[in-house]
Amino acid sequence: MPTKKKPQVTPSPERRRELLATAAEVFAAQGYNATTVRKIADAAGMLAGSLYYHFDSKESMLDEILSTFLTELWEGYDTVLAAGLAPRRTIEALVTESFREIDRHRAAVAIYQKEARHLADQPRFQYLADSQQKFEKAWLGTLERGVADHSFRADLDIRLTYRFVRDTVWVAASWYRPGGLHSPEEIARQYLSMVLDGIALDT
Protein backbone atom coordinates (compact mmCIF):
# COMPACT_ATOMS: atom_id res chain seq x y z
CA MET A 1 0.00 0.00 0.00
CA PRO A 2 1.25 3.53 -0.75
CA THR A 3 2.37 5.53 2.25
CA LYS A 4 0.01 8.31 3.16
CA LYS A 5 1.57 11.74 3.20
CA LYS A 6 1.26 13.70 6.39
CA PRO A 7 -0.81 16.84 5.93
CA GLN A 8 1.30 19.98 5.99
CA VAL A 9 0.66 22.33 8.86
CA THR A 10 0.78 26.03 8.05
CA PRO A 11 2.78 27.99 10.62
CA SER A 12 0.54 30.33 12.62
CA PRO A 13 0.75 34.07 11.90
CA GLU A 14 1.44 34.64 15.60
CA ARG A 15 4.47 32.36 15.57
CA ARG A 16 5.73 34.02 12.40
CA ARG A 17 5.47 37.44 14.02
CA GLU A 18 7.30 36.19 17.10
CA LEU A 19 10.16 34.85 14.97
CA LEU A 20 10.38 38.08 12.99
CA ALA A 21 10.49 40.10 16.22
CA THR A 22 13.33 37.89 17.47
CA ALA A 23 15.19 38.18 14.16
CA ALA A 24 14.79 41.97 14.21
CA GLU A 25 16.40 42.19 17.64
CA VAL A 26 19.33 40.02 16.53
CA PHE A 27 19.82 42.00 13.29
CA ALA A 28 19.68 45.28 15.22
CA ALA A 29 22.20 44.13 17.83
CA GLN A 30 24.69 42.29 15.61
CA GLY A 31 24.20 43.70 12.13
CA TYR A 32 22.82 41.91 9.09
CA ASN A 33 26.10 40.49 7.77
CA ALA A 34 27.20 39.17 11.16
CA THR A 35 23.85 37.51 11.82
CA THR A 36 23.39 33.89 10.78
CA VAL A 37 20.25 31.81 10.64
CA ARG A 38 21.70 29.77 13.48
CA LYS A 39 22.02 32.85 15.68
CA ILE A 40 18.39 33.77 15.04
CA ALA A 41 17.29 30.20 15.72
CA ASP A 42 19.30 30.12 18.96
CA ALA A 43 17.66 33.35 20.10
CA ALA A 44 14.26 31.88 19.25
CA GLY A 45 15.04 28.64 21.11
CA MET A 46 14.78 26.37 18.07
CA LEU A 47 16.96 24.44 15.62
CA ALA A 48 18.26 26.31 12.60
CA GLY A 49 16.64 23.77 10.30
CA SER A 50 13.26 24.43 11.90
CA LEU A 51 13.53 28.12 11.09
CA TYR A 52 13.57 27.27 7.39
CA TYR A 53 10.09 25.85 7.86
CA HIS A 54 8.94 29.45 8.31
CA PHE A 55 11.37 31.44 6.11
CA ASP A 56 13.58 30.47 3.17
CA SER A 57 16.49 32.74 4.16
CA LYS A 58 17.63 35.46 6.52
CA GLU A 59 17.24 37.86 3.59
CA SER A 60 13.53 37.04 3.47
CA MET A 61 13.24 37.76 7.17
CA LEU A 62 14.99 41.11 6.83
CA ASP A 63 12.84 42.00 3.81
CA GLU A 64 9.63 41.32 5.73
CA ILE A 65 10.83 43.23 8.81
CA LEU A 66 11.73 46.36 6.82
CA SER A 67 8.81 46.29 4.41
CA THR A 68 6.32 45.88 7.26
CA PHE A 69 7.84 48.84 9.11
CA LEU A 70 7.82 51.09 6.04
CA THR A 71 4.29 50.09 5.04
CA GLU A 72 2.97 51.09 8.45
CA LEU A 73 5.08 54.25 8.49
CA TRP A 74 3.67 55.41 5.18
CA GLU A 75 0.11 54.58 6.16
CA GLY A 76 0.53 57.09 8.98
CA TYR A 77 2.49 59.64 6.97
CA ASP A 78 0.10 59.56 4.02
CA THR A 79 -2.83 60.17 6.36
CA VAL A 80 -1.04 63.20 7.80
CA LEU A 81 -0.05 64.57 4.40
CA ALA A 82 -3.56 64.12 3.01
CA ALA A 83 -5.15 66.02 5.90
CA GLY A 84 -4.26 69.44 4.50
CA LEU A 85 -2.86 70.73 7.79
CA ALA A 86 -0.86 73.94 8.10
CA PRO A 87 2.92 73.42 7.83
CA ARG A 88 3.63 73.58 11.56
CA ARG A 89 0.80 71.16 12.34
CA THR A 90 2.03 68.85 9.60
CA ILE A 91 5.54 68.80 11.09
CA GLU A 92 4.08 68.14 14.54
CA ALA A 93 1.96 65.27 13.20
CA LEU A 94 4.84 63.73 11.22
CA VAL A 95 7.15 63.84 14.24
CA THR A 96 4.47 62.28 16.45
CA GLU A 97 3.84 59.53 13.90
CA SER A 98 7.59 58.90 13.70
CA PHE A 99 7.88 58.33 17.45
CA ARG A 100 4.85 56.03 17.32
CA GLU A 101 6.62 53.95 14.69
CA ILE A 102 9.76 53.81 16.82
CA ASP A 103 7.53 52.50 19.61
CA ARG A 104 6.04 49.83 17.32
CA HIS A 105 9.17 48.93 15.34
CA ARG A 106 12.20 50.02 17.38
CA ALA A 107 14.45 47.20 16.15
CA ALA A 108 13.39 47.68 12.52
CA VAL A 109 14.22 51.39 12.75
CA ALA A 110 17.67 50.55 14.14
CA ILE A 111 18.23 48.08 11.29
CA TYR A 112 17.09 50.62 8.73
CA GLN A 113 19.54 53.21 10.04
CA LYS A 114 22.47 50.80 9.93
CA GLU A 115 21.73 48.83 6.77
CA ALA A 116 19.53 50.84 4.38
CA ARG A 117 22.33 52.56 2.47
CA HIS A 118 24.04 49.39 1.22
CA LEU A 119 20.89 47.27 1.05
CA ALA A 120 19.28 49.77 -1.33
CA ASP A 121 21.82 48.74 -4.00
CA GLN A 122 20.24 45.29 -4.14
CA PRO A 123 17.21 44.86 -6.45
CA ARG A 124 15.18 43.18 -3.71
CA PHE A 125 15.56 46.23 -1.48
CA GLN A 126 15.09 48.96 -4.09
CA TYR A 127 12.02 50.09 -2.18
CA LEU A 128 14.32 51.45 0.55
CA ALA A 129 15.74 54.06 -1.83
CA ASP A 130 12.27 54.83 -3.16
CA SER A 131 10.97 55.34 0.36
CA GLN A 132 13.89 57.60 1.25
CA GLN A 133 13.19 59.84 -1.74
CA LYS A 134 9.51 60.02 -0.85
CA PHE A 135 10.39 60.75 2.78
CA GLU A 136 12.72 63.59 1.82
CA LYS A 137 10.18 65.11 -0.55
CA ALA A 138 7.46 65.09 2.13
CA TRP A 139 9.60 66.78 4.78
CA LEU A 140 11.30 69.31 2.51
CA GLY A 141 7.99 70.21 0.90
CA THR A 142 6.40 70.85 4.29
CA LEU A 143 9.31 73.01 5.44
CA GLU A 144 9.22 74.98 2.19
CA ARG A 145 5.50 75.62 2.64
CA GLY A 146 6.19 76.84 6.15
CA VAL A 147 8.76 79.36 4.96
CA ALA A 148 6.46 80.52 2.17
CA ASP A 149 3.49 81.18 4.46
CA HIS A 150 5.71 82.63 7.24
CA SER A 151 5.08 79.77 9.68
CA PHE A 152 8.86 79.32 9.77
CA ARG A 153 11.71 81.83 9.61
CA ALA A 154 12.58 83.22 6.20
CA ASP A 155 16.29 82.53 6.77
CA LEU A 156 15.73 78.85 7.56
CA ASP A 157 18.13 76.51 5.77
CA ILE A 158 15.54 73.99 4.59
CA ARG A 159 17.84 71.08 3.83
CA LEU A 160 19.91 71.50 7.00
CA THR A 161 16.73 71.65 9.08
CA TYR A 162 15.40 68.53 7.40
CA ARG A 163 18.60 66.61 8.11
CA PHE A 164 18.66 67.74 11.72
CA VAL A 165 15.04 66.79 12.39
CA ARG A 166 15.36 63.49 10.52
CA ASP A 167 18.46 62.39 12.38
CA THR A 168 17.47 63.58 15.83
CA VAL A 169 14.08 61.88 15.63
CA TRP A 170 15.17 58.49 14.33
CA VAL A 171 18.26 58.18 16.52
CA ALA A 172 15.79 57.75 19.40
CA ALA A 173 15.55 54.09 18.35
CA SER A 174 18.97 53.59 19.96
CA TRP A 175 17.70 54.45 23.45
CA TYR A 176 13.90 54.23 23.38
CA ARG A 177 12.29 51.23 25.03
CA PRO A 178 8.57 50.48 24.62
CA GLY A 179 6.65 50.62 27.87
CA GLY A 180 9.03 53.14 29.42
CA LEU A 181 8.25 56.17 31.54
CA HIS A 182 7.13 58.33 28.61
CA SER A 183 4.70 57.48 25.82
CA PRO A 184 5.76 58.14 22.23
CA GLU A 185 3.26 61.01 22.14
CA GLU A 186 4.83 62.61 25.22
CA ILE A 187 8.33 62.23 23.79
CA ALA A 188 7.13 63.84 20.56
CA ARG A 189 5.58 66.73 22.51
CA GLN A 190 8.81 67.37 24.42
CA TYR A 191 10.90 67.10 21.25
CA LEU A 192 8.67 69.49 19.32
CA SER A 193 8.72 71.97 22.18
CA MET A 194 12.52 72.03 22.06
CA VAL A 195 12.79 72.20 18.27
CA LEU A 196 9.98 74.64 17.54
CA ASP A 197 10.00 76.80 20.67
CA GLY A 198 13.51 76.35 22.10
CA ILE A 199 14.61 75.60 25.65
CA ALA A 200 15.78 79.01 26.90
CA LEU A 201 13.52 81.64 28.46
CA ASP A 202 13.69 85.22 27.20
CA THR A 203 15.72 87.42 29.55
Sequence and secondary structure as in RCSB ss.txt:
>XXXX:A:sequence
MPTKKKPQVTPSPERRRELLATAAEVFAAQGYNATTVRKIADAAGMLAGSLYYHFDSKESMLDEILSTFLTELWE
GYDTVLAAGLAPRRTIEALVTESFREIDRHRAAVAIYQKEARHLADQPRFQYLADSQQKFEKAWLGTLERGVADH
SFRADLDIRLTYRFVRDTVWVAASWYRPGGLHSPEEIARQYLSMVLDGIALDT
>XXXX:A:secstr
            HHHHHHHHHHHHHHHHHH TTT  HHHHHHHHTS HHHHTTT S HHHHHHHHHHHHHHHHHH
HHHHHHHTT  HHHHHHHHHHHHHHHHHH HHHHHHHHHHHHHHTTSGGGHHHHHHHHHHHHHHHHHHHHHHHTT
SS TT  HHHHHHHHHHHHHGGGGT  TTSSS HHHHHHHHHIIIII SS   
